[in-house]
Amino acid sequence: MNDNVLHRIRNGMDGFSKGQKRIANYILTDCDKASNMTACRLGQITQVSESTVVRFASQLGYDGYPAMQKALQELVRGKLTSLQRIEASGDQINSGDIAGSVMQQDMDTLRSTIDGIDRTEFDRVVGKLVRAKRIYILGVRSSSFLAGYLNFYFHLIFENVTLVQSAAGEIFDQMLRIGPGDVLLAIGFPRYSKLTMSAVHFARDRGAEVIAITDSKMSPLYTLSVASLLVHCEMISFVDSMAAPVSLLNALIVAVGKQKSAETAETFAEMERVWSRYEIFGYEDDE
């Protein structure tokens, strides 16, 4: 990216004040840590005031410090190791109230996602899924349970769904017949998996369309997809916060279900008959 935050800092170095140069040099030297610091903390580390940090962000062209911090986080998130995540996120978590800190971050992420989700793009994705000849769902590592969750419900709505298992040798076997008219729904968040990217390239080479569920326009999945749903997946220490992605999947399932309301109602009516006949839910009272 020619206009990322580090590029802006390097280009603007000659015009910075002494204090701003200290901020700039710290970010260029250790952007991993800087990306998770508050404006106050970054000011303390570089021995400038919080207001100087805020003005620095504005001088770079960002609408305040949070926007610059987000740009930094998107830049570095994809390459941090688990140990670097633990170190970089130290300022985010209140060790005296870990439960509250983590849940509050999840709530903040959900709010940001609600505000940022592109409703038009969401409707495009729903339309492409409903019209697809066959739907392939892929997510590896921490995204694999998201893929499995989506597959569970899509199997009750569609007859044409394949959950692509993430074992390296099996992915291409399972996608061997993918082609024009099919959709690969690829789920991927930092650190982006090369296995996911290989599957995406394979699907595109075969003429299928790729829909991405990922975190930002800097994601490698974004540039390779015909439609993308961007959702915040914040890092909390070594953990990927999946609160917002799960909520987005719930919205997607409900939206697709409404588009195929008759089929969905018929499927669940049949399932209720099966569940009732074979006593799937509940238990017998032996007393």
N, C-alpha and C positions, 0 to 999 in steps of 0.2 A: 504494500500500500504506500503510495507516494505522499499521502497526506495524513499519515498517522501522527500520533502525538509526539513521538520522538523526533520525527522529521520536522515538525513545527518548532520544537525546542531548538534543534540544531540551527535551523534557518534564522531564528530570531535572536540568537545568542548575542550578536553585536549590539542589539538595542536594549538589552536588559540592564537594570541597575545592579549594583554589587549584591544586594540581597537576593534579587531574582536570579542572578547567576549561581548563587549557592543552591537555590532550589533546583535550578536546571541541572547543575552538575550532579546533585544527589540523585535526581530521577534518572539521568542518563547512566549513572554508575550502578544504581540498584533499583530499577523500576519495579522489580517484583515486590519488594517491601513497600515502596512508595505507593503502589496501586491500592493498598488496603489501609492507608493511613488517613485519618481525618485531617482537615486543613490545619487544625490546631496542633496535632501531633507532628505533621510535616514541618510546620513553623518552628516547633521546639527543636526538632532534629537539625534544622538548617539555621537556627538562631535568627529567625525573623519573626515578625508578628503574623498572626492569623490573617489579618487584613492584607498583608503583603502577598500571602499565598493566594488569596482570593483574586487579587488584582493580577497576579501572574497568570492565573487561568483565563481571566478575561482578555489579557493581552494576547494570549495564544489564539483567541477567537472562540472560546467556549462560553456558554451561557452559565457561568458560575463554576465553582470548584467541583460540585457533584458531576457535572458533564465531563470535565477533564478527567476526573477519577474513573468514571465509567469507561472512557476511551482507553485509559491505561489498563484497566482490568481486562477489557476485551483483547487488548494487545498481548498481555502476558499470560492470560488464563490457559491458553492452549498448550503452553510449554512447561508449566510448573510441575515438578515432581511432587509426590505426596509429602516428602519431608519439607520441601519449600513451601507447600501450602500450609503446613502446620505452623511454620515460622512466620509466614507472611500474614496469616490471619489472627495472630496473637492479640492485636488491638481490637478485634471485632467481638471477642467473646468475654463476657464478664465471668471470671472463674468462680465468683461467689453465687452466681445464678445462671448456670449453664443452660438449664431447661428454658428459662425465660428468654435468654439471649438468642438461643437457636430458634425458638418458636417465633420470636419477634422478627428475626431476619426472614423467616418463611412468610410471615404476614406482609412484610415490606415488599418481598419479591412478588407475592400475589397481587398486591396493589399496583406495582409497576407494570406487571403483565397485563392487567385489566386495562390500564391506561394506554398501553402501547400496542396492543394487538390490532392488527390490520383486519377490520371486519370484512372488507371486500375480498382480501386474499383468503380469509377463512372460508367465505362462501365459494370461492373458486376451487379450493381444495375439496370441499364437500361435493361439489359438482363433478370433479374429476374422479373421485372415488366411486360415486354412484354410477357413473358411466363406464368405469373400467371393465375391460373384459376379464381380467384377473388382477387381484391385489396381492402383492408380496410385502410382508412387513419384516423389517430388519432393525435390530438394535443389539449392540454387543457390549460386553462388560456391564457397567452400571445401568446402561440403557436397555439391557436385555429384558429386565422385568417390565419395563414400559412397553416393549414390543409384545411380551406375553400377555400383559393386561389388555392391550388393545386387541390382540388376536382373540382373546376369550370372548369379548363382546361382538367383534366383527363376525365371528363364526356363527353367532346367533342371528345376525342380520343378513349376511351374504352367504352365497354358496361357493364363492370363488376366491377364498382367502388361503394364503400359504404363509405360515410363520417360518421364516428362514432361520434355521438353527445356526449358532455362531461358531461352531467348530470349523477351523480354517479349511479343512479338506472337504467339508460337506456343503459349504455355501454355494459354490458354483454348480455342484450336482443338483441341488434343490432348485436353482434358478436356470437350469439348462434350457427350459422351454419358454422362458420369458421373451416377449417380443412386442411388436407394435400393438397398441390397444391396451397393453398391460401397464400397471403402475407399481413402482417400487416405492414404498413409504419408508424412508430411511430416517432413523432417529439417532442423533449424535451430538454429544456435548464434549467440551474439553475434559481430558486430553483426547483429541479426535483420533479415532482408531483407523489405522491404515487398512485394516480388514474391511471396515465399512466403506472406505473410499474405493477400494478395489471392486467391491460389489456394485457400487454406484456406477463406476466406469463400465463394468460388464453389462449392466442393465441398459445404459445409454448406447453402448455399441450394438446391442441387440434391437434397438429401436423402441424400447420402453420409455415411458415418462417417469421422472424421479420427482417425488414430493419430499421435501425435507422438513423435519421438525428439529430445530437447532436453536442456538442461543443468539446469534448476531449475524450481520452481513459480512463479518470477517471470517465466519466459519467456512471451511472448504466445501461443505455441503451446499451452502447457499448459492454459490456460483454455478453449480452443476445441476441445479434443480429447475424445473419449470414453474414450480410454486413452492413457497416456503412459509411455514408458520414459525415466527421467532418468539421464543419464550425464555424468560430469565431462568437460568440454572446456576444459582450462586454457589460458590465454594465455601463451605463451612469447615475449616480445618482440612482434614483429608477427605471429608465427605462431600458429595455432590447433593445439594438440596434439590429434591425432585418434587417439592410441593406444587410449584407452578406447572411443570410439565404434566403431572398427573391431572391437575385441574383442567388443563387444556385438552387432554385426551378425553376427559369426561364430557366436555363441551362438544368435541368432535363426534363422539359416539352418539350423544343425544341428537345432534344436528343431522347426522346420517340416518339415524333411526326415524326421525320425523320425515325425511325425504322418502323413506321406504316404509311408511307407517303401516300399510296394509300387510306387507310381508312380515314385518316385525311383530305385529299383533298376532298374526296367525302362528308364527314360530313360538311365541311365548305361551299362547293358549295350548299348543301341543305339548310344550315342555311342562306346563302345570299339570296336564293330565298324566304325563310320565312320572313326574315327581310324586303326585298323589298316589298313583297305582303302586309304585315301588317304595313308598314311604321314605323318600330321600331326605326330607326335613323332619325335625322333631324326633321324639323317642317314645317308646311304649312305656306306660306306667305299669310296673310289675305288681304294684300293691293292690 
